[in-house]
């Protein structure tokens, strides 16, 4: 019985470690007035001690950012001084689509 129990426990532990090492990912799109934001805009994801990860938007306003640690993070888009937004990053990939909104001269990101 012991011969089978140790390898089983070891494989579960290794699978968990590999999953944690892989990190977490968020992806989605940024639009403004129903149209994609410009290509090449910097997107930054800051997650506590994990540091910051970054990406850029493509021609469809799409982005994909990976981080080492899931949890509470701040997402920012370097576009028209848009205010950063709090997001939760989970262990499995999550989709976050945003609309860039301007109200009284203040630019914000809103979830769709």
N, C-alpha and C positions, 0 to 999 in steps of 0.2 A: 504494500500500500504506500509506503514512504517513497518508493522509487517513482511513483506516478504523481504524488502530491507535490514534491519539490519542483519538478519541471513545470507543472501546471501553474503553481504560484509564481515562479520565475517568469514565465511567459506573460502572465497578466501584468506583472510589475513592469516588464520591459515594454509592453504595448502601451501602458499608461505613460511611461517616460517618453516614448517616441511621440505620443500624441501631444504631450505638454511641450516638447521641443519644437514641434511643428508650428505652435503658436495659433493665432486666430486671424481672421480676415473679415473686413467689411468691403462691400462693393455696392455700386449703384450709379445713379446719374444726378447731375446738377442741371437744372433748366431755369430759364428766365423768360417770363411771358410765354411759356409753352414751347420755347425753342432751346436747344442745347447751348450751354455756355461755350465760349471759345475754347479751341483746342490748346493744350499746353499750359493750362492754369495749374499752379502748385496746390496740392491737397496735402494737409499735414494732419497726422493722428498722433496725439500725445497721450500716453497711458502711464501715469505715475512714474515709478522707478524703471519701467521698461524703456523709457526714453521715447523718442519720437520716430515715426516712420513717415515716409512721404511717397507721393506718386504725382502724376499729372493727368489732367483730363484728356480724353481723346476727341475726335471730331464729332462724337455723339454726346459729349458731356459726361461720358462714363469714366469711372475711376475704380481702382482696386488697391487697397492698402492692407498690408499684413503687419502684425505686431507680435512680439514674443509672449505677451501676457494678456489674457482676456480681463475684462473688468470695466470700470468707469473710465472713460476717455474723453478727450476734447478734440473735435474735428474742426478744421478751419480750411477755408477756401480763399486763396489770395486773389480776390476779385472785388473791386469797388469798396474795399475796407469792410467787407461783410463780417459781422460779429461771429466769433466761434460758437459752436454748439456742443452741448454735452451729449454723448452717445454711450451706449453699453455695447461692449464687444464680447461676444460669446465664444466658446470653444469651437463651435461650428460656424462656417461662413454665414454672414448675415447681410441682407440687402437693405440699404438705406438710400432712398431717393429724396432729393431736396429740390425745393423751388427757391430761387433767389428773389427776395421781395424787397421793395423799397417803399417806406412809409415815412413821410415827413422828412425826407433826406437821409433816413437811417436805413442801412442795408442789413438784412437779416437772412438767415437760412431757415427754412421751414420744411418739416417733413411733409411729404405728399401723402 
